[in-house]
Amino acid sequence: MFFIPRSTQHTLKMPDIDLYIIGATTRATADMARRAGLKVGCFDSYADNDLKSTATWVRQTEFIDQTPEISPEAFQQIVQQRPWIATGPLENCPKWVEIAAQKTTYLGNKPSTCRALRDIFELSASLSEIGFSIQFPEIQPLSVLPNPPEQWLFKPHSGTGGWEIQAARKRFSSRLRPQAKTASGYWQKRIAGPSFGATILSDQSQAIVAGICRSFHGIPGRPFAYRGSTGPVDSGPIRKMLPELTSLANWLTREFQIRGLWNIDLIQDRRNRKWFVLEVNPRPSASMEVLELAAGQPLMAIHMQIFRNDPGWTDSALKFAKASAKASSAVVKRVLYSERSRKISLQELPAMEQDLWSPQRWADIPCPGSRVYRGYPLMTQIGLEPRKHSPASDSKTNKMTPGFVVVYNECVSGDRCDSPS
């Protein structure tokens, strides 16, 4: 993350808010809510320039070990009875959400749902017992050392954007260092292949797959860090897999009572073409905006329909899925990283696009004077591309603006760069 002085935080005196959003980075979800015609208030780590320009109210809120620094009781006092939702990493903070949801209007999944879906061993065992063809990769507890280590990854039980994922061999060496951070996690068999994110809408009994994005990972020093998405994507293997994914989504919906917008991270093994589940995120994700911009229809409006118990949400979701499938162009977002540590000046920042439906613009624009450290995310470039073109064919390093760099090459098996399997 990049750090923004407290003096830059943007606050107003309790304006009319249709929806509050809390998360480490809320800009993409806030834009989705604004495209649905909602006035948005955000609790956000970054308080970026474009978020402040589109949201009605923003409070800069740090996250300490993935938990909001604001207490759930203080959060209650601010939101009162106005609706609110959570983005990442709040799915890993069920106790905080449980308290904050008391006597407030929470439009998200129950803490018990989040706990169950984040219990990777129980979830993996359940999928295996049901017999879906889409399974989790082989996993082991940390107490069982993987062999051979080059075929395994260390994955934390809770993380952000893949930054904490490590090759098992590297994890072994870091554990020997006296001051190495000891995060709880597990070993997962490494899968080499393209990764995807499926956007899903459900009402605790029925699920509809709204669309699928291709996800990209890998930056210097962090081979599994998130670096962008493109969507919607379509191919023979995806179409063949979709009925099973829909069945899986419906089973998860009924078994865990999932409601609203959520996503499943998937990967296809390059060797045998088998599909695997990497993670289930019971909340909106940042990659969903590429589907929304391509389809030209607001996803958050359907999320709100579900929580109003409006049976028409299924028609809206199917209409969205159809528009996504027929989109003539894909939308691609690329996360740019800073080549060096420095303060950001006003002169080097791009102009902000005022049209929230524009599929070609800059986003996550830091405030002038922000301190951005070398190798940390700086901003996001959103653009259009033909449906049949993959951004993986772009050059390995694309200079966009002096001092900014985006790493955007196809990730394959190896220590240099890989999909987050």
LUMROLO-320516 format. One record per residue (C-alpha): residue in three letters; y, z, x negated. Coordinates in steps of 0.02 Angstrom, whole numbers, padded with zeros to 5 digits, always signed. Layout:
LUMROLO-320516
AlaYZX ...
//
This chain:
LUMROLO-320516
Met+00000+00000+00000 Phe+00180-00017-00054 Phe+00298+00129-00040 Ile+00459+00130+00058 Pro+00595+00261+00038 Arg+00615+00380+00184 Ser+00794+00322+00201 Thr+00731+00155+00265 Gln+00637+00226+00415 His+00700+00161+00580 Thr+00716+00283+00724 Leu+00803+00281+00891 Lys+00824+00415+01023 Met+00677+00401+01142 Pro+00705+00227+01216 Asp+00597+00154+01354 Ile+00429+00112+01276 Asp+00288+00019+01364 Leu+00160+00050+01226 Tyr+00153+00159+01070 Ile+00044+00103+00924 Ile-00011+00213+00780 Gly-00098+00152+00622 Ala-00079+00123+00436 Thr-00013-00053+00470 Thr+00034-00094+00649 Arg+00137-00253+00629 Ala+00002-00377+00687 Thr-00046-00270+00838 Ala+00137-00239+00879 Asp+00169-00427+00878 Met+00021-00450+00995 Ala+00094-00320+01113 Arg+00266-00400+01105 Arg+00190-00570+01146 Ala+00118-00486+01302 Gly+00296-00438+01351 Leu+00284-00254+01304 Lys+00417-00144+01225 Val+00332-00065+01075 Gly+00352+00098+00978 Cys+00259+00112+00812 Phe+00200+00249+00695 Asp+00169+00147+00537 Ser+00149+00177+00349 Tyr+00256+00030+00295 Ala+00399+00014+00421 Asp+00423-00165+00363 Asn+00578-00266+00401 Asp+00496-00382+00528 Leu+00414-00236+00618 Lys+00582-00151+00636 Ser+00659-00312+00701 Thr+00530-00337+00840 Ala+00479-00159+00888 Thr+00593-00053+00996 Trp+00559+00105+00895 Val+00477+00135+00725 Arg+00434+00297+00636 Gln+00371+00285+00458 Thr+00211+00388+00453 Glu+00106+00413+00297 Phe-00083+00428+00303 Ile-00165+00559+00191 Asp-00351+00526+00166 Gln-00338+00410+00316 Thr-00268+00546+00429 Pro-00089+00531+00498 Glu+00032+00655+00420 Ile+00104+00687+00594 Ser+00004+00819+00687 Pro-00080+00766+00850 Glu+00024+00898+00940 Ala+00188+00826+00872 Phe+00126+00652+00918 Gln+00094+00713+01097 Gln+00272+00776+01110 Ile+00341+00605+01064 Val+00231+00489+01168 Gln+00213+00608+01317 Gln+00139+00506+01461 Arg+00177+00333+01391 Pro+00023+00228+01349 Trp-00033+00220+01167 Ile-00167+00137+01061 Ala-00230+00161+00884 Thr-00268+00036+00746 Gly-00356+00066+00580 Pro-00398+00189+00507 Leu-00391+00301+00663 Glu-00571+00256+00707 Asn-00615+00367+00559 Cys-00511+00513+00627 Pro-00597+00554+00793 Lys-00542+00736+00791 Trp-00358+00688+00773 Val-00375+00561+00914 Glu-00468+00685+01024 Ile-00324+00809+01015 Ala-00188+00677+01029 Ala-00271+00602+01183 Gln-00260+00764+01280 Lys-00127+00756+01417 Thr-00073+00582+01357 Thr-00114+00405+01414 Tyr-00232+00343+01278 Leu-00287+00161+01298 Gly-00427+00163+01170 Asn-00606+00210+01141 Lys-00665+00388+01156 Pro-00688+00489+00996 Ser-00874+00504+01036 Thr-00885+00314+01039 Cys-00799+00301+00870 Arg-00910+00436+00793 Ala-01068+00347+00851 Leu-01014+00174+00794 Arg-00960+00239+00623 Asp-01130+00325+00596 Ile-01198+00180+00497 Phe-01376+00246+00478 Glu-01399+00284+00663 Leu-01320+00119+00714 Ser-01428+00020+00593 Ala-01585+00108+00654 Ser-01538+00073+00836 Leu-01514-00113+00804 Ser-01679-00121+00713 Glu-01768-00034+00857 Ile-01695-00150+00988 Gly-01748-00301+00885 Phe-01591-00408+00876 Ser-01601-00550+00751 Ile-01429-00495+00688 Gln-01460-00335+00590 Phe-01371-00228+00462 Pro-01411-00264+00279 Glu-01530-00140+00199 Ile-01443+00027+00169 Gln-01488+00186+00075 Pro-01410+00359+00058 Leu-01319+00399-00104 Ser-01458+00517-00153 Val-01576+00368-00172 Leu-01522+00268-00325 Pro-01530+00080-00293 Asn-01641-00027-00402 Pro-01595-00148-00474 Pro-01412-00093-00460 Glu-01341-00270-00474 Gln-01414-00308-00303 Trp-01323-00163-00218 Leu-01149-00107-00169 Phe-01067+00062-00144 Lys-00978+00069+00025 Pro-00878+00220+00083 His-00907+00290+00257 Ser-00723+00261+00290 Gly-00610+00142+00197 Thr-00463+00025+00214 Gly-00471-00163+00189 Gly-00622-00158+00074 Trp-00524-00081-00070 Glu-00649+00058-00100 Ile-00805-00052-00101 Gln-00884-00065-00274 Ala-01032-00147-00359 Ala-01166-00013-00380 Arg-01166-00032-00569 Lys-00978-00002-00576 Arg-00998+00147-00460 Phe-01126+00221-00581 Ser-01004+00209-00726 Ser-00858+00282-00625 Arg-00963+00432-00574 Leu-00981+00477-00758 Arg-00793+00491-00783 Pro-00734+00673-00775 Gln-00595+00642-00648 Ala-00680+00507-00545 Lys-00646+00520-00359 Thr-00803+00561-00262 Ala-00797+00474-00093 Ser-00937+00493+00033 Gly-01030+00334+00067 Tyr-01196+00242+00051 Trp-01281+00101-00043 Gln-01295-00069+00041 Lys-01396-00220-00013 Arg-01280-00355-00074 Ile-01269-00513+00031 Ala-01186-00669-00041 Gly-01107-00781+00089 Pro-00959-00813+00204 Ser-00895-00668+00309 Phe-00823-00675+00485 Gly-00739-00567+00615 Ala-00784-00581+00800 Thr-00650-00529+00925 Ile-00726-00448+01079 Leu-00661-00384+01246 Ser-00763-00266+01353 Asp-00751-00143+01498 Gln-00896-00025+01454 Ser-01020-00134+01549 Gln-00984-00316+01504 Ala-00925-00398+01342 Ile-00846-00568+01309 Val-00830-00644+01135 Ala-00651-00711+01132 Gly-00665-00802+00966 Ile-00719-00795+00784 Cys-00617-00793+00624 Arg-00668-00828+00445 Ser-00623-00681+00332 Phe-00580-00692+00147 His-00596-00557+00016 Gly-00567-00532-00169 Ile-00415-00498-00278 Pro-00406-00462-00465 Gly-00485-00293-00498 Arg-00539-00271-00317 Pro-00673-00402-00277 Phe-00696-00345-00097 Ala-00516-00316-00041 Tyr-00458-00410+00115 Arg-00348-00560+00075 Gly-00336-00661+00233 Ser-00413-00741+00386 Thr-00419-00908+00472 Gly-00468-00947+00650 Pro-00533-01000+00764 Val-00682-01065+00667 Asp-00829-01163+00735 Ser-00987-01237+00661 Gly-01167-01272+00703 Pro-01227-01105+00631 Ile-01093-01011+00727 Arg-01134-01097+00892 Lys-01319-01061+00863 Met-01282-00877+00827 Leu-01158-00850+00970 Pro-01284-00813+01111 Glu-01365-00677+01006 Leu-01195-00608+00957 Thr-01147-00602+01142 Ser-01307-00508+01183 Leu-01274-00388+01040 Ala-01095-00360+01098 Asn-01154-00324+01275 Trp-01285-00200+01213 Leu-01158-00110+01103 Thr-01035-00107+01248 Arg-01158-00023+01367 Glu-01240+00090+01238 Phe-01078+00158+01166 Gln-00960+00132+01313 Ile-00840+00020+01215 Arg-00682-00030+01304 Gly-00537-00149+01269 Leu-00510-00252+01112 Trp-00630-00226+00966 Asn-00718-00325+00831 Ile-00881-00348+00736 Asp-00878-00397+00552 Leu-01019-00517+00509 Ile-01088-00607+00357 Gln-01209-00753+00341 Asp-01330-00748+00196 Arg-01301-00906+00095 Arg-01484-00913+00041 Asn-01578-00902+00206 Arg-01437-00923+00337 Lys-01477-00756+00418 Trp-01334-00661+00500 Phe-01295-00477+00468 Val-01177-00349+00543 Leu-01063-00267+00414 Glu-00960-00155+00526 Val-00910-00120+00706 Asn-00725-00077+00730 Pro-00690-00003+00903 Arg-00504-00049+00903 Pro-00389-00200+00881 Ser-00392-00279+00707 Ala-00258-00369+00608 Ser-00357-00532+00604 Met-00349-00553+00794 Glu-00174-00624+00786 Val-00236-00789+00711 Leu-00342-00819+00867 Glu-00198-00772+00980 Leu-00075-00889+00894 Ala-00201-01032+00896 Ala-00245-01007+01080 Gly-00065-00978+01135 Gln-00116-00835+01251 Pro-00088-00646+01232 Leu-00243-00543+01195 Met-00155-00376+01222 Ala-00121-00424+01404 Ile-00310-00428+01432 His-00331-00261+01344 Met-00204-00188+01466 Gln-00295-00267+01614 Ile-00456-00180+01561 Phe-00372-00010+01555 Arg-00293-00041+01725 Asn-00470-00071+01790 Asp-00418-00246+01841 Pro-00577-00348+01875 Gly-00479-00505+01835 Trp-00492-00466+01650 Thr-00654-00567+01637 Asp-00568-00725+01700 Ser-00425-00695+01577 Ala-00546-00667+01432 Leu-00647-00823+01473 Lys-00486-00923+01487 Phe-00434-00859+01316 Ala-00603-00901+01239 Lys-00592-01077+01310 Ala-00415-01102+01242 Ser-00470-01035+01073 Ala-00618-01154+01066 Lys-00508-01303+01112 Ala-00365-01262+00991 Ser-00322-01417+00892 Ser-00270-01318+00738 Ala-00325-01158+00656 Val-00203-01023+00604 Val-00222-00951+00430 Lys-00147-00792+00361 Arg-00141-00759+00175 Val-00102-00589+00102 Leu+00010-00603-00049 Tyr+00006-00478-00191 Ser+00139-00432-00317 Glu+00116-00490-00496 Arg+00216-00344-00564 Ser+00290-00177-00513 Arg+00471-00187-00459 Lys+00599-00152-00326 Ile+00617-00288-00196 Ser+00790-00366-00185 Leu+00862-00445-00028 Gln+00883-00612-00118 Glu+00697-00638-00149 Leu+00640-00604+00028 Pro+00608-00747+00152 Ala+00702-00761+00316 Met+00619-00682+00467 Glu+00558-00796+00606 Gln+00621-00735+00774 Asp+00493-00831+00877 Leu+00339-00719+00889 Trp+00233-00867+00945 Ser+00275-00969+00791 Pro+00112-01004+00695 Gln+00209-01039+00535 Arg+00306-00893+00467 Trp+00313-00745+00349 Ala+00256-00573+00406 Asp+00241-00396+00340 Ile+00406-00420+00249 Pro+00455-00264+00151 Cys+00627-00186+00164 Pro+00752-00222+00024 Gly+00742-00083-00104 Ser+00557-00051-00073 Arg+00452-00011-00225 Val+00301-00126-00238 Tyr+00172-00095-00373 Arg+00078-00226-00471 Gly-00077-00289-00381 Tyr-00029-00213-00213 Pro-00001-00311-00051 Leu+00174-00378-00033 Met+00184-00486+00123 Thr+00086-00609+00228 Gln+00104-00796+00248 Ile+00050-00868+00416 Gly+00025-01056+00436 Leu-00069-01196+00522 Glu-00213-01301+00459 Pro-00332-01430+00534 Arg-00486-01352+00614 Lys-00604-01439+00494 His-00510-01388+00336 Ser-00555-01225+00251 Pro-00425-01129+00149 Ala-00567-01095+00028 Ser-00530-01268-00044 Asp-00356-01212-00098 Ser-00325-01183-00280 Lys-00376-01015-00350 Thr-00199-00955-00373 Asn-00059-01020-00263 Lys+00119-00978-00314 Met+00221-00959-00156 Thr+00381-00877-00216 Pro+00429-00824-00393 Gly+00341-00660-00431 Phe+00220-00672-00284 Val+00040-00727-00302 Val-00102-00751-00179 Val-00281-00761-00238 Tyr-00371-00881-00124 Asn-00535-00950-00189 Glu-00710-00962-00117 Cys-00803-00799-00149 Val-00983-00811-00206 Ser-01112-00696-00281 Gly-01060-00610-00441 Asp-00947-00474-00509 Arg-00792-00584-00512 Cys-00772-00610-00326 Asp-00886-00587-00177 Ser-00888-00569+00011 Pro-00887-00384+00060 Ser-01072-00374+00093 
//
